Amino acid sequence: MDMKSNIKIIARKSYFNSYKNRMLIYGENRNKSGIYRRNNLITGQSYIVSAVNINRRIGNYLSRGFLKKELLNNISRISNSLLKYDYLNFSLEIIEYCDC
């Protein structure tokens, strides 16, 4: 279900090219839990995700094998989109850090 909203989300941290900035992302988000958003720079679609370990989740999504396995196990819009449009066409925004 697509839901459009006029709510503006202000990110705590933004990384325009999440693939090129992956080492910076790993360094700045080590041992952190939180909510983040991946933005498809081609289609404008956003995917909001929470993770107990942000680095582990981002690392998983940088693996094509992981993405393909996700698609076999369930319908994953973010996995499908990352495979279709490539990592270089996504930004990443940390929306909030959480204590989990």
Secondary structure as GFF3:
##gff-version 3
##sequence-region A 1 100
A	DSSP	beta_strand	13	15	.	.	.	ID=ss1
A	DSSP	alpha_helix	22	28	.	.	.	ID=ss2
A	DSSP	beta_strand	33	40	.	.	.	ID=ss3
A	DSSP	beta_strand	46	51	.	.	.	ID=ss4
A	DSSP	alpha_helix	54	61	.	.	.	ID=ss5
A	DSSP	alpha_helix	64	73	.	.	.	ID=ss6
A	DSSP	alpha_helix	77	85	.	.	.	ID=ss7
A	DSSP	three_ten_helix	87	89	.	.	.	ID=ss8
A	DSSP	beta_strand	90	98	.	.	.	ID=ss9
###
